[in-house]
Amino acid sequence: KHHICNANMMRNGADYAVFINTAQEFDGSDSGARPDEAVSWGKIRSSAKTVKVHCDATIAFPLLVAKTFASRMKPLH
């Protein structure tokens, strides 16, 4: 997450951001930071669509990938 966000600073911020993690903001962890924190650093554009998903990535990521492939598949009939 951190390297990708930092790389997007070179292009004036990301257009979209989906953060999937179990970290909470209150513990001071950078992983727990909300997307608006990345906006303040220029890593994400202020007009970007963002979401933070509180879930284990081993559960959420396969579901996102499956939905992406399913939405692009053509019906077999």
HUKATA-V551186 format. One record per helix or strand of 2 or more residues. SS is the DSSP state (A for helix, B for strand). FROM is the first residue (numbers start at 1). TO is the last residue. If there is no record, write none. Layout:
SS:FROM:TO  SS:FROM:TO
This chain:
A:2:11  B:14:21  A:25:27  A:30:32  A:35:40  B:44:54  A:57:72
